[in-house]
Amino acid sequence: MTPGTHTVTNQAPPLVGYDMFATDRALAEAVERHLPPETYAAAHEELTAFGVSAGSAQALEWGTLANACPPRLRTHDRYGNRIDEVEFHPSWHRLLGRGVAMGLTDAWGRQGGHVRRAAAFLLASQVEAGHGCPLSMTHAAVPALRADPELAAVWEPLASSRVYEPELRPPLEKTGVLLGMGMTEKQGGSDVRANTTRAEPLAEDGAYVLTGHKWFCSAPMSDGFLVLAQAPDGLTCFLLPRVLPDGTRNAFAIQRLKDKLGNRSNASAEVEFDGTTWARRVGEEGRGVRTIIGMVAATRLDCVLGSAALMRQAVAQAVHHASYRGAFGGLLVDKPLMRNVLADLALESEAATVLGLRLAAAYDADTDEERALARIAVPVAKYWVTKRCTPVVAEALECLGGNGYVEESGLPRLLRESPLNSVWEGAGNVQALDVLRVLQREPAALNAFLREVGRARGADHRLDRAIRDLLTELADLEGIEARARRLVERMARVLQGALLVRWAPPEVADAFCASRLGGDWGASFGTLPHTLDLAAVVERARPVP
C-alpha cells in the first residue's frame, strides 16, 4: 500500500519518558508515610531517579528484548564437557545489574530498607517482571541463612551487595552473589514433606552430598540455592553452591528449561543431583521447613508486590490510552461508562499497593506486634492480591480494544505474567490453609490483625459493618476448611478497606467501601455506583500529569 493512503490520527502516544515513581501517587504517599523522616529525603531522591529510569525508553526496550529473546540452555561445551549453563540476552543482565545496584537485594540491614526496596521492586517489575525472581529469592534468603550465623557471616554480605557479577566463580572470589531456591519435586509439589531427595552426611561437619531432583528451580545461574532434602533426622535445609571453593563445578545437572505461559525472560529449570552434589546444612536436621519458612514469607510478599506492579502498569496504560483516544464525540476518559471501568480498576490497583507497602513497613518495624501482623496478613494478601491481578490486567487490556490485544502494546505480556504470582510460593488453597493454621495456632496474629483493622473503626459505616461480619465468621469454626477462601477474601477486603479509610483520599476510600464492602457492585469492573466521584479516582491514577 502506498504511503499516501491516509493520515494516522487519534492514536495515543507511547507511555514512555515519564517518572514512574512520582506519577504513582499511591506508591509515593506510602513511601513517605512509612519511612522515618531521617531517611525519607534520601529515599525519595533515590526512588525518583529510579522511577525516571524505569519509565525511560531504554529500560522499557530492555524489558521487551529480555522476553523476546528467552534464555537458552547449554548442557555441554563444544568438546562435550558438561557445563549446565543458561545464556541470557544482554538486556536481562542490564536489568539485573540495575536492580542489584538499586538495592533490591539489600533490605535487611538498613533503616527503612524493606519499604525502600518494596517501592523499587514495584517499579522494576513494571518494566519487566521476570528478572524480579532472582532478586526476590536473593533478598528472601537472608532469614534462612541467619539460622547458621557462621554461614550468614560469609554469604549475607555477598547477597546484599550492590554489585552484579553474572559469571560462575567460587562465591568468595566474587563481590556479589545471587541466590535461588529449590523446594518442590515431581511427586509432591507444595507438599514438600513428600520430598525424596536424600542428603547423606560427610565427615566434614555440616557437609552432605545430595541425590535426587527439583522440579522447579528458577534462576539456575544463581551462585547458590537453598534446597530441602531428607537427612537422617528428617527434612532439612541446605545451601548448595554452583561452584565449589576449588573452582570446580558442583554436580548440578540442568535437565531442561520450562516452557512457561509467561515469565519468558526468566529461566525455570528441572535439575538433578547425582549423589556427589555437595551442600552445606543450614539449621538443624529435621527442621528444614522451619528454617526456610522465613524465605518463603519474604518471597510471598514479593508476589503481592509483583502483582501490584502488574496491576499498576496495566491501569496506567489503560488510563493513558483513554486520555488520548477519542470516540463518539469526546475522549474515552470522559465517557461515563469508561470512567467507571477505569475508576474500578484504579481502586483495585491502589488497594494492592497500599497493602503491599504496609506489610513491607511491618518488616521494617520488626516488633512482636508487627511480626504477628505480617504472619497472618502476608498469606491473606498473597491469596487475594495475586488473584485480583489477572482480571484487572484483562480488563485494562480491553480498554485499549484491539490495540491492547496486539503484542506491541505490552498488555499481552502483562496478561501472560498475571497468573504467575498466584501460583508460585504456594497457590490459593495453600495460602488459605496457611491462614487457617495461623488462626488456630497463633492467637497473637489474629489479635494483631484485628487491632490493625480496628484503627479505622468509626470512620466508615460500611467498613464497621464488614468488621462485625468478619468477627461473626471468625467465631464460627464449623466447616472452616471448606469456606477458607471465602474467609480469607473477606479478611483481605476488610484490611484493604481499613488502610484506605485511614490513608487514601476520601473519594478512593468511599468508592472502595461502597463497592468492595458495602455490596454496591456488580460481578465485573465498571459497575461502581454512579454517584461516586469517579473522575477524581481516575485522575489520581493518571501516569502522566
C-alpha positions in Angstrom: 0.0 0.0 0.0 1.4 3.4 -0.9 2.2 5.9 1.9 -0.3 8.4 0.8 -3.5 6.4 1.5 -4.3 8.1 4.9 -3.0 10.1 7.8 -2.6 8.3 11.2 -4.6 10.2 13.8 -6.4 9.5 17.1 -3.7 7.1 18.4 -2.4 7.5 22.0 1.4 8.3 22.2 3.5 5.6 23.8 3.6 5.8 27.6 7.4 6.4 27.9 9.7 9.0 29.2 7.9 9.6 32.5 8.7 9.3 36.2 7.1 6.0 37.2 7.5 6.8 40.9 6.3 10.4 41.2 3.3 9.8 39.0 2.2 6.8 41.1 0.6 8.8 43.9 -0.5 5.8 46.0 3.1 4.5 46.0 4.8 7.8 46.6 2.5 8.6 49.5 3.0 5.2 51.0 6.8 5.6 51.0 6.5 9.0 52.7 4.0 7.6 55.2 6.1 4.6 56.3 9.7 5.9 56.2 11.2 7.7 59.2 11.8 11.4 58.4 15.6 11.0 58.7 15.7 8.5 55.8 12.8 9.9 53.6 14.7 12.6 51.7 17.4 10.3 50.6 14.9 7.5 49.7 12.7 9.9 47.8 15.7 11.1 45.7 16.8 7.6 45.1 13.3 6.4 44.1 12.7 9.4 41.9 15.9 8.7 39.9 14.9 5.0 39.7 11.4 6.0 38.6 12.7 8.2 35.8 15.0 5.3 34.7 12.2 2.8 34.9 10.0 5.0 32.6 12.7 5.6 30.1 12.6 4.2 26.5 15.8 2.3 27.2 14.6 0.4 30.2 11.3 -0.5 28.5 13.2 -1.7 25.5 15.4 -3.9 27.7 12.2 -5.5 29.1 10.9 -6.2 25.7 14.1 -7.7 24.4 14.6 -9.9 27.5 11.2 -11.5 26.8 11.5 -11.6 23.0 14.9 -13.4 23.4 14.3 -16.0 26.1 17.1 -17.9 27.9 18.8 -20.9 26.2 20.2 -24.0 27.9 23.7 -25.2 27.1 24.2 -28.5 28.8 27.7 -29.2 27.2 30.5 -27.2 25.7 31.9 -27.7 22.2 34.2 -30.5 23.5 31.4 -32.5 25.2 32.1 -31.4 28.7 29.1 -30.9 30.9 28.7 -27.2 31.8 24.9 -26.8 32.6 24.8 -23.1 31.7 21.9 -20.9 30.7 22.5 -18.0 28.3 20.5 -14.8 28.6 20.1 -11.8 26.4 22.2 -8.8 27.4 19.1 -6.9 28.3 18.4 -9.4 31.1 21.8 -8.7 32.6 21.3 -5.0 32.3 18.0 -5.2 34.2 19.5 -7.4 36.9 22.5 -5.2 37.3 20.2 -2.2 37.6 18.1 -3.9 40.2 21.1 -5.1 42.3 22.6 -1.6 42.2 19.3 -0.1 43.4 19.4 -2.3 46.5 16.7 -4.9 45.6 18.8 -7.5 47.5 19.7 -5.1 50.3 16.8 -4.6 52.7 17.6 -6.3 55.9 20.5 -4.2 57.2 19.4 -0.6 56.6 16.8 1.6 58.2 13.5 1.6 56.2 15.1 -1.0 53.9 12.0 -3.0 53.3 9.8 -0.1 52.4 12.5 1.4 50.1 13.1 -2.0 48.5 9.4 -2.7 48.1 8.8 0.6 46.3 11.8 -0.1 44.0 10.7 -3.7 43.4 7.3 -2.4 42.4 8.9 -0.1 39.8 11.3 -2.6 38.5 8.5 -5.2 38.0 6.5 -2.8 35.8 9.5 -2.6 33.5 10.0 -6.4 33.3 8.7 -9.0 35.8 11.0 -11.9 35.1 14.2 -10.5 36.5 12.4 -9.9 39.8 12.7 -13.7 40.5 16.5 -13.9 41.3 16.3 -10.5 43.0 13.4 -11.7 45.2 15.0 -15.0 46.1 18.4 -13.4 47.0 16.6 -10.9 49.2 14.5 -13.5 50.8 17.3 -16.0 51.5 18.7 -13.9 54.3 16.4 -15.0 57.1 17.1 -18.7 56.3 20.9 -18.1 56.2 20.7 -16.5 59.6 19.8 -19.9 61.0 23.5 -20.6 60.7 25.4 -17.5 61.9 28.7 -18.7 60.5 27.2 -19.3 57.1 25.4 -15.9 57.2 28.6 -14.1 58.0 30.0 -15.2 54.7 27.0 -15.2 52.4 24.8 -12.3 53.7 27.3 -9.5 52.7 27.6 -11.1 49.3 23.9 -11.4 48.8 23.2 -7.8 49.9 26.0 -6.4 47.7 25.2 -3.6 45.2 27.5 -5.3 42.6 26.1 -7.8 40.0 28.6 -10.4 38.7 26.9 -12.9 36.4 30.0 -15.2 36.0 30.1 -18.5 37.7 33.0 -18.4 40.1 33.7 -19.5 43.7 31.5 -17.2 45.8 34.4 -16.0 48.0 36.1 -14.7 44.8 33.1 -12.5 44.0 31.9 -9.1 45.2 28.2 -10.1 45.0 26.1 -13.2 44.5 22.6 -14.2 43.7 20.7 -17.0 45.4 17.9 -19.3 44.3 15.6 -21.9 45.9 14.7 -25.5 45.2 11.9 -26.9 47.2 9.3 -28.7 45.1 9.6 -32.1 43.5 7.6 -34.1 40.9 5.7 -36.2 43.3 4.9 -33.6 46.0 4.7 -30.0 44.7 3.7 -27.8 47.6 3.7 -30.9 49.9 7.5 -30.6 50.5 7.4 -33.2 53.3 6.8 -35.7 50.5 10.3 -34.9 49.0 12.5 -37.8 48.3 15.8 -36.1 47.6 18.3 -37.6 50.0 21.1 -36.0 52.0 24.0 -38.1 53.3 26.4 -36.6 55.8 30.1 -36.5 55.1 32.9 -36.5 57.6 33.2 -32.7 57.4 30.9 -31.0 59.9 27.7 -29.7 58.2 28.7 -31.1 54.8 26.4 -33.5 52.9 26.0 -35.0 49.4 22.6 -34.9 47.7 20.8 -37.4 45.5 17.6 -36.5 43.8 15.9 -33.7 41.9 14.0 -30.5 41.9 11.0 -30.0 39.6 11.1 -26.2 39.6 14.4 -24.3 40.1 14.2 -20.8 38.8 17.2 -18.6 38.0 19.5 -21.6 37.7 22.6 -19.5 37.0 22.5 -18.2 40.6 25.6 -18.7 42.8 23.8 -20.8 45.3 20.5 -22.4 46.2 18.6 -23.1 49.4 17.1 -26.6 48.9 15.2 -29.2 51.0 16.3 -32.8 51.3 15.7 -35.8 53.6 18.6 -36.1 56.0 18.9 -38.9 58.6 16.8 -36.9 61.1 14.2 -35.7 58.6 13.6 -32.9 56.1 16.5 -30.4 56.3 17.5 -27.1 54.6 20.8 -27.0 52.7 22.9 -24.4 50.8 24.0 -25.8 47.5 26.7 -23.7 45.7 27.0 -23.8 41.9 30.8 -23.6 42.1 32.9 -25.2 44.9 35.7 -23.4 46.7 38.4 -25.0 44.5 36.7 -23.7 41.4 35.2 -26.9 40.1 31.5 -27.0 39.2 29.2 -28.7 41.7 27.1 -31.6 40.3 24.0 -29.6 39.3 22.6 -31.1 36.1 20.0 -28.9 34.4 17.8 -31.3 32.5 15.6 -28.8 30.7 14.1 -25.3 30.9 10.3 -25.0 31.4 8.3 -23.7 28.5 6.1 -21.3 30.6 3.0 -19.3 29.8 4.7 -16.1 30.8 7.8 -15.0 32.7 9.7 -15.8 29.5 12.8 -13.9 30.3 13.5 -15.9 33.4 14.8 -19.5 33.2 13.0 -22.1 35.3 14.7 -25.4 35.3 14.4 -29.1 36.2 17.6 -30.1 38.0 19.1 -33.3 39.3 21.7 -34.1 42.0 23.7 -37.3 41.3 25.0 -38.3 44.7 28.1 -36.2 44.5 26.3 -32.9 44.8 27.9 -31.1 47.7 25.8 -29.0 50.1 26.1 -27.3 53.5 23.4 -27.8 56.1 21.5 -24.7 57.2 19.9 -25.0 60.6 19.3 -28.3 62.4 18.4 -31.7 60.8 14.7 -32.3 60.6 13.8 -28.6 60.8 14.0 -27.7 57.1 10.6 -26.2 56.8 11.1 -24.1 59.9 14.5 -22.9 58.6 13.3 -22.0 55.1 9.9 -20.5 56.1 11.3 -17.0 56.6 12.5 -17.1 53.0 9.0 -18.3 51.8 7.3 -15.5 53.7 9.5 -12.9 52.1 9.0 -14.2 48.6 5.2 -14.3 49.2 5.3 -10.6 50.0 7.2 -10.1 46.7 4.4 -12.0 45.0 2.0 -9.3 46.4 4.3 -6.5 45.3 4.8 -8.1 41.8 1.1 -8.4 41.3 0.6 -4.8 42.5 3.2 -3.8 39.9 1.4 -5.5 37.1 -1.9 -4.0 38.0 -0.4 -0.6 38.3 1.2 -0.8 34.9 -2.0 -2.2 33.3 -4.1 0.6 34.8 -1.6 3.2 33.8 -1.7 2.0 30.2 -5.5 2.0 30.2 -5.9 5.5 31.7 -3.2 6.8 29.4 -4.9 5.4 26.3 -8.3 6.7 27.3 -6.9 10.1 28.0 -5.8 10.5 24.3 -8.2 8.3 22.4 -11.4 10.0 21.1 -14.6 8.2 20.2 -18.2 9.2 19.7 -17.5 12.9 20.1 -15.1 13.0 23.0 -12.2 11.5 24.8 -12.8 8.0 26.2 -11.7 9.0 29.7 -14.6 11.5 29.8 -17.2 8.9 28.8 -19.2 7.9 32.0 -19.1 4.2 31.4 -15.4 4.1 30.5 -14.7 6.4 33.5 -16.5 3.8 35.7 -14.3 1.0 34.4 -11.1 2.9 34.8 -12.0 4.0 38.4 -12.9 0.5 39.3 -9.5 -0.8 38.1 -7.7 2.1 39.8 -9.3 1.1 43.1 -8.0 -2.4 42.9 -4.6 -1.2 42.0 -4.3 1.3 44.8 -5.6 -1.1 47.4 -2.9 -3.6 46.4 -0.1 -1.1 46.5 -1.2 0.3 49.9 -1.4 -3.2 51.4 1.9 -4.3 50.0 3.8 -1.3 51.4 2.1 -1.6 54.7 3.4 -5.2 55.0 6.9 -4.0 54.0 6.7 -1.5 56.8 5.8 -4.3 59.2 9.1 -6.0 58.3 11.0 -2.7 59.0 9.3 -2.3 62.4 10.4 -5.8 63.5 8.4 -5.7 66.7 6.4 -8.6 68.2 3.2 -6.9 67.1 4.3 -6.2 63.6 5.8 -9.7 63.2 2.5 -11.2 64.3 0.6 -9.0 61.8 2.9 -10.0 59.0 2.5 -13.7 59.9 -1.2 -13.6 59.1 -1.5 -10.7 56.7 1.1 -11.9 54.2 -0.7 -15.1 53.3 -4.0 -13.1 53.3 -2.6 -10.6 50.9 -0.8 -13.2 48.8 -4.0 -15.1 48.4 -6.2 -12.1 47.4 -4.0 -9.6 45.6 -2.4 -12.2 43.3 -5.9 -13.4 42.4 -7.1 -10.0 41.5 -4.2 -9.4 39.1 -5.4 -11.4 36.1 -9.0 -9.9 35.9 -7.5 -6.4 36.4 -5.0 -6.8 33.6 -7.5 -8.4 31.3 -10.0 -5.6 31.7 -7.3 -3.0 31.3 -6.3 -4.7 28.0 -9.9 -4.5 26.9 -9.8 -0.7 27.5 -7.4 -0.4 24.6 -9.6 -2.5 22.4 -7.8 -4.3 19.5 -4.7 -2.2 20.2 -4.4 -3.9 23.6 -4.6 -7.4 22.1 -1.5 -6.7 19.9 1.8 -7.7 21.3 3.5 -4.3 20.7 1.1 -2.7 23.3 2.8 -4.6 26.1 -0.5 -5.7 27.5 -0.3 -9.3 26.3 3.0 -9.7 28.1 1.4 -8.4 31.3 -1.6 -10.7 30.8 0.6 -13.8 30.4 2.5 -12.8 33.5 -0.6 -12.1 35.6 -1.4 -15.6 36.9 2.2 -16.3 38.0 2.3 -14.9 41.5 -0.9 -16.7 42.4 0.8 -20.0 41.6 4.3 -19.5 42.9 5.2 -19.8 46.5 2.0 -21.7 47.3 -1.2 -21.4 45.2 -4.5 -20.1 46.6 -5.5 -23.1 48.6 -2.1 -23.3 50.3 -2.4 -19.6 51.3 -5.9 -20.0 52.6 -5.0 -23.1 54.6 -1.9 -21.3 56.0 -4.2 -18.5 57.3 -6.4 -21.2 59.0 -3.3 -22.7 60.6 -2.3 -19.3 61.9 -5.8 -18.7 63.3 -5.8 -22.0 65.1 -2.2 -21.9 66.5 -1.1 -18.2 66.8 -3.7 -16.1 68.6 -1.4 -13.2 68.7 -1.5 -12.9 64.9 -5.3 -12.6 64.8 -5.2 -10.1 67.6 -2.6 -8.0 65.7 -4.8 -8.2 62.6 -7.9 -7.1 64.4 -6.1 -4.2 66.1 -4.9 -3.1 62.6 -8.3 -3.0 61.1 -9.8 -1.6 64.3 -7.7 1.5 63.9 -10.2 2.6 61.2 -13.4 1.8 63.1 -15.9 4.6 63.2 -14.7 6.2 60.0 -17.0 4.4 57.6 -20.2 2.6 58.4 -19.7 0.0 55.6 -16.3 -0.8 57.0 -17.7 -1.1 60.5 -20.3 -3.5 59.3 -17.8 -5.6 57.4 -15.6 -5.9 60.5 -18.6 -7.1 62.5 -19.5 -9.6 59.9 -15.9 -10.8 59.8 -15.9 -11.3 63.6 -19.0 -13.4 63.3 -17.5 -15.6 60.7 -14.3 -16.0 62.7 -16.3 -17.1 65.7 -17.9 -20.0 63.7 -15.4 -22.8 63.1 -17.9 -25.3 61.6 -16.8 -26.3 58.1 -14.0 -23.8 58.3 -11.7 -25.5 55.7 -14.4 -25.6 53.0 -15.0 -21.9 53.4 -11.4 -20.9 53.9 -11.2 -19.0 50.7 -14.4 -17.0 51.5 -13.0 -16.1 54.9 -9.5 -15.1 53.6 -11.1 -13.0 50.8 -13.2 -11.2 53.4 -10.2 -10.6 55.6 -8.2 -9.1 52.7 -11.0 -6.7 51.7 -11.5 -5.6 55.3 -7.8 -5.0 55.7 -7.6 -3.1 52.4 -10.6 -1.0 53.3 -9.3 -0.1 56.7 -6.0 1.0 55.2 -7.7 3.1 52.5 -10.0 4.7 55.0 -7.0 5.8 57.1 -4.7 6.9 54.3 -6.3 7.3 50.9 -8.2 10.4 49.6 -11.9 10.3 50.6 -13.1 9.6 47.1 -10.9 6.5 46.9 -11.9 5.2 50.3 -15.6 5.9 49.7 -15.6 4.1 46.4 -13.8 1.1 47.8 -16.0 0.8 50.8 -19.2 1.2 48.8 -18.3 -1.5 46.3 -16.0 -4.0 48.0 -17.5 -3.8 51.5 -21.0 -2.3 51.0 -22.1 -4.7 48.3 -23.0 -1.9 45.8 -21.0 -3.5 43.0 -21.5 -5.9 40.1 -19.6 -9.0 39.0 -17.4 -7.2 36.5 -15.4 -4.0 36.5 -17.3 -0.8 35.6 -20.2 -1.4 38.0 -19.4 1.2 40.7 -22.3 3.4 41.9 -22.6 6.3 39.5 -23.0 8.8 42.3 -19.3 8.4 43.4 -16.6 10.9 42.5 -15.1 8.6 39.8 -13.4 11.4 37.9 -11.2 12.1 40.8 -10.3 8.4 41.2 -9.3 8.2 37.6 -7.3 11.4 37.7 -5.3 10.1 40.7 -4.3 7.0 38.6 -3.2 9.0 35.6 0.5 8.2 34.9 1.4 11.5 33.2 0.2 14.8 34.8 
